[in-house]
Amino acid sequence: MDIFRDIDLRDRTTFGISARAACWVDYHSEDELRSLFGPDGADLPRPFFPIGGGSNLVPTGDFPGTLLHSCIRGGEVLEDDGDAALVEAGAGEPWDEFVLWACRKGLWGVENLSLIPGDVGAAAVQNIGAYGSEAGDAIVSVRCLDVKTLSPRTFTGAECAYGYRESFFKGEGKGRYIVLSVTFHLSRENGPTLGYKHLKDTLISKYGDLESLTPCDVRETVIAIRRTKLPDPAEIGSAGSYFRNPCVGEDRYEAIAAMGLGDVPHFPAEGGLVKIPAAWLIEKCGFKGARRGNVGVYEKQPLVIINATGEATPGEVLALEREICEAVKARFGVTLIPEAEHLPGVQPTLNQSK
Ligand code: EPU
């Protein structure tokens, strides 16, 4: 394993925010990870915090503990009967490399999730989703290390309790289980998942006949759509969608629809609730393309807070988050919840908040 002390997180998260971490460990196997919870890890600063590709993480200051980074790579086809396959991928495998591999094999199931940054393990924790698919739809089991008993434990898909940007690992299991590998059920028979209108319309205009589509065709189309809407992490730092899309009661939706702001985009959600795109609420509060010092709201997708100059500080990001939440609450009575995870941190002595 590789241990790094007092590191800058700027190049280790897609946001590119400058903040320090007391320690970072790259581990390459289950045994190495386990050993960190015994004498080998005794002198490592606490708390321990598992990190994936750093693509959904917002450092809120200097992190005093140890970031545990999985370098468990690789994959294995456990079964393949020609129609469907069970594939196990290591938690540290880059998500999009796994998607590319599956598409090239002609396997359906994860193609709508193309080009999402991050690793396989984090995808299973966050239940990443896009264009009408979620990782949880294809996950059959998740193998973890239980850091309390130091034994491995495998969770079935049902035990993972997947919901919109939700899982057992983000909820009840948080802090106790670290993902080692994820097993997916992928199929050659299923065909494309076309529930997301813009994707379906784009495929129809590009290919006409949807019967002969391949997973690679869908992947290329998803990649093209993402490139028009979302910043390329290599060019503009961000954590992707900064907020979840909120679900509100019917009454609240009716009140917003009666405000005279035109058609309010909305989708049915669980429990009779109505999901309203956070991007629409944020845009209507005037934030689209807004700048506050080094940070801003992406002009093509206001759900994304960007590191506009590359010099953003944790205090600036948190101040903009607060400003957006307060404005949306005041105007629409809707509480926005960040979907990007806050890495607990201590603000440096220099006061960065505005
Ligand atoms: N909209 C606006 N103004 C805009 C952009 C969007 O009002 O400038 C409204 C429109 O009504 C649009 C709606 O927002 O129809 C939805 O926009 P979009 O399809 O871009 O998706 P989203 O709901 O904003 C979610 C995910 C994205 C994912 C896309 C595509 C969340 C938090 N985000 O965004 O995920 O790529 O759908 O499926 O659910 C991520 O998690 O990092 C991420 C990028």
Boltz pocket constraint, residues with backbone or C-beta under 6 A from the ligand:
constraints:
  - pocket:
      binder: B
      contacts: [[A, 129], [A, 130], [A, 131], [A, 132], [A, 196], [A, 229], [A, 230], [A, 239], [A, 240], [A, 241], [A, 242], [A, 243], [A, 244], [A, 245], [A, 265], [A, 277], [A, 278], [A, 279], [A, 280], [A, 281], [A, 283], [A, 288], [A, 299], [A, 300], [A, 301], [A, 302], [A, 303], [A, 339]]
      max_distance: 6.0
